[in-house]
Amino acid sequence: MSGSTARFDEFETVDWIHDGAKERRRQTEPQRHTEPRHQLLLRAYNAIESWVVVTLVGVLIGINTAIISIATEWLSDAKLGVCRSSWWLNEKFCCWEHKAGECTSWSTWDHAMGTDTVFLRYMAFVALGTVFATTCAWLVRVYAPLAAGSGLPEIKAILGGFVLRGFMGFSTLVMKSVGLALAVGSGLSVGKEGPAVHMGCCVGNVVSRNFARYRRSAARQREIVSAAAAAGVAVAFGAPVGGVMFSLEDLSSRFPRKTLWRSFFCALIATVSLQAMDPFRTGKLVMFQAAYDRDWHVFELVFFVIIGVFCGAYGGMCIRLNLKVAAFRKKHLAKWAVAEVAVLAAATTAVTYVNSYTREDMGELLSYLLQECKEGSKGWNNMCDASQASKVAWSLAAATVIRAVGTVLAYGCKVPCGIFVPSMAIGASFGRLVGTLAQMLHRAHPSWHMFAQCAPDTPCITPATYAFLGAAAAMCGVTKVTVSVVVIMYELTGALNFLVPTVIVVMIARIVGDMVVEGGISEQLILLNGLPFLDDMEDEVLDVPVAALMCRVDDVHVVREQGMVVDEVRRVVTTDVRGFPVVDDVGRVTGYVGCRALARAVADAGIDQNATIAFDQSVHRAGVLQLSALVDSSPVTVRPQTSAETVIEIFRKLGPRVILVTSEDDGQLEGLVTRKDILRHVRSQH
């Protein structure tokens, strides 16, 4: 794929072996100089510190999510009207003490201006939505360009052992939070659940860097980021177990038991904090939580299969079309990011206002679609009125198409945007459509044999459960995540009796989606945007030796074990590499030294530029700067004929930054290979 390694140079590679060794030395060094009676206190502090960090991260994630939810609600309602008595209240809180249809405090924009004009309401909806989205795009472009998008592909690369400077910084967190409320509130077909993971990781990074233990260790910081990612999903869906499962299944390359416990604890703290804030004043963690007390029938499996097939096809086609839009955006619209968002918002709001199902905020729409019909109630927008079933079906079909097109165009534009909830809304709309049609069929032909299981005078088909299954299947179709989707949907509804249908539609959606395109949207964007990610190569077959992939010795910067002077070393450390093989006078590898440590040692020494430097610990002469302590005397080495698959496994399991390639007979350096070299070769073959 063209440009599939375009952003490699933005990322630095983490050396997990070196980082782990340094962390172990830091842990043991204080204990050597500490009295035995104080060692227990030191160990207790180290154990408590990690839980303190995780607790702080969870609390802040919950609070941040609650604030964004409140702001998003207000912005979404502001497009429709204003609370006359208290402008800072959304429609629900403005009419909190009034019955439905009796609230006089809330006014649509035309009534607020003293008229009764549908066109004025329409123009206000379009204008305000466009202003919100344009403001968001401008703020992101000026103050934090890394806050655009969902952030999930980059998070996967970072958890896989790469560092992108500034991606999880404080300014990115602030603009992601502000921009997300504006983007979702504008009416664009984007969600806040994907970016919630990025914001959670930002919180984890910002908090942990205030503790020296995590600031100095990339491995320990990865534990916190993994836990924060789980907490981000947990508060997005109100599903702490689902959040941990999502982090394990889709995000983290390494997930040991210790990280599992901390992730679960962080997700629990985040959801408790969100529950304490209660942003919707309903006691629900998310707006679209629901509960079902009816069961399903065997004949409904036919309709469930239809939902699974459609949602899998939608997921695959959404990925394919969105990749084409993203490629077009990178080629032609890179300089017009703000203008693109403005046009997209204007077009989206102009179309979505016409349909009552797309006019609503997607979270609120899901809450309506997932609710069972009560006896004698017509439901929201007459969804439960049998006489209006045909009209409802046509409206749901139109809403499904409108949202699908809007999601394909909007996901990936230069605002914070997610695809989870838009996909769930699309799947729920289609599922409710299928449920409504099935219900119409039953009402028209109750005596058919397929309906023999239905009890008389009781509702046989519940369209809300079809919407629930469609939401699950569509999310799986786009993300290709299965187990965690089932867990999340179960936590949202508690519908244990619908566990089997959920698994069925999710698996069908996954199978059909894989027939259209391999991998989820995040994996495909990793390839398109040229992000380094090694763990997506499990199915790759590289029938070549490492010698075909390595950077050969003639192109490698090396340092000699003896005989180099300070001026030579200073010139070497100004190159753009992260470390150097150390070789003896005949080219045999004796170790590896990091560039930053070497540059710092030479700068701190303050000696003449013609002074000699030695990396051999046996050299102790006057006037020689001894730097053997900086050398890793046992770097990972392989032979030139070692298979590329073996090298990939070494990178994946051990995590070195670089592997040196030495000759079989005398250990002379023949080249070196990095994770990026492997990825460049693989992607050049596609």
Buried (B, 14 or more C-beta within 10 A) or exposed (E): EEBBBEBBEBBBBBBBBBBBEBBEEEBEEEEEEEEEEEEEEEEEEEEEBBBEBBBBBBBBBBBBBBBBBBBBBBBBBBBBBBBEEEEEBBBBBBBEEEEEEEBEBBBBBBBBEEEEEEEBBBBBBBBBBBBBBBBBBBBBBEBBBBBBBBBBBBBBBBBBBBBBEEBBBBEBBBBBBBBBBBBBBBBBBBBBBBBBBBBBBBBBBBBBBEBEBBEBBBBBBBBBBBBBBBBBBBBBBBBBBBBBBBBBBBBBBBBEEEBBBBBBBBBBBBBBBBBEBEBBEEEBBBBBBBEBEBEBBEBBBEBBEBBBBBBBBBBBBBBBBBBEBBBEBBEEBEEEBBEBBBBBBBBBBBBBBEBBBBBBBBBBBBBBBBBBBEEEEBBBBBBBBBEBBEEBBEBBBBBBBBBBBBBBBBBBBBBBBBBBBBBBBBBBBBBBBBBBBBBBBBEEEEEEEBBEEBEEEEBBBBBBBBBBBBBBBBBBBBBBBBBBBBBBBBBBBEBEEBEEBBBBBBBBBBEBBBEBBEBBBBBBBBBBBBBBBBBBBEEBEBEEBBBEBBBEBEEBBBBBBBEBBBEBBBEBBEEEBBBBBBBBEEBBBBBBBBBEBBBEBBEEEEBEEEBBBBBBEEBEEEEBBBBBEBBBEEBBBBBBEBBBBEBBEBBBEEBBBBBBBBBEEEBBBBBBBBBBBBBBBBBEEE
